[in-house]
Amino acid sequence: MSSYEPPKPASGRHLPKPDLSGAAALSICESLLLALNDHNILPENEIVGILRDAAAAHAHDAGEDGQAEMHEGVADLINRIIDGGNSVRRR
């Protein structure tokens, strides 16, 4: 079972309405990352590195697709997941 808890909004920012496919994908990915860590396939620092890479890919997106705000929001969400420790069982 996933331990996902929706991130708390940063002051002055509102979280978008949940997207069912996005929420499902997030939950599946989180479960996979937890399983990889639980079975000693990937250590915590590698999992956090994967998440940081994903956040950076969106944070550095120039928004040429007209979705700059979406990319910024995705990067922010991933960084809040990292800060919350939800995708690794920190010992």
N, C-alpha and C positions, 0 to 999 in steps of 0.2 A: 504494500500500500504506500502511496506517495505521501511524503510529509509536507507537500507544498502548501504554503500559506500565502495568500496574495500580499504583495508588498504594500506597506503603508505609504500613502502619498507624501512626497516631500512637501514642505510648507509652501502653500500657494499654488500647488500643482494638483490637478485632478487626473485620476487614472481613467483611461478610456473604458468604454463598456467592454466586458469580456467577449472575446471572439471564440466561439466553441472550438473551431479547428485549431486555433492558436493555443488555447488552454489545453486541449488534448495533446498537441505536439509537445508543449512544455512539460506536461506531466510524464509523458512517455520518455522524453529525453532525460528528465531528472531521475526517473527510475533506472534507466540504463546507466547513468553516471554513478548512482548509488551502488548498483550491482557490480560495476567494474571495480569500484573501490572496495566493496565488501569481499570480493573474491580475489583481492590483491593483484588485480590485473593492471590497474592504474592507481598510483598514489594520489593523495589529496592535492599535492602541488601541481600535478599534471592536469587534474580535473579543473582546478582553478585557472590554470593556464589556458585550457580550452575555452572556458567561459570568458576570460579576458580577451582572447583572440576574437571571439564572436562579437563581444562588445566593441572592440576596436574597429572591426570591419564596418560596423554601422556608424560608429562615432566619426570615422574619417570619410564617410560617404559624402560626396559633394552635392548630393541631392539632384543630380542631373535628370533623374527619373521623375522629378516633381514630388518626391516623397521625403524631403529633407526632415520634416517634422516627425514622420513615422520612424525614420532611421534614428533620430535623436531619442525618441521615446523607447525604441528597442534597446539602444545602448544603455539608457538610464535604467530600464527594467533589469537587464542582465547584471549591471553593476550593483543594483539593490539586492539581487539574488545572491551575488557573491558576498556582499556585506552581511546578509542575513544568515549565510551558512547553510541554506536549505539543500544544496545539491551535493554536499559531502557530510558524512557523519564525523564531525570534528571530535577528536578524542582528547 
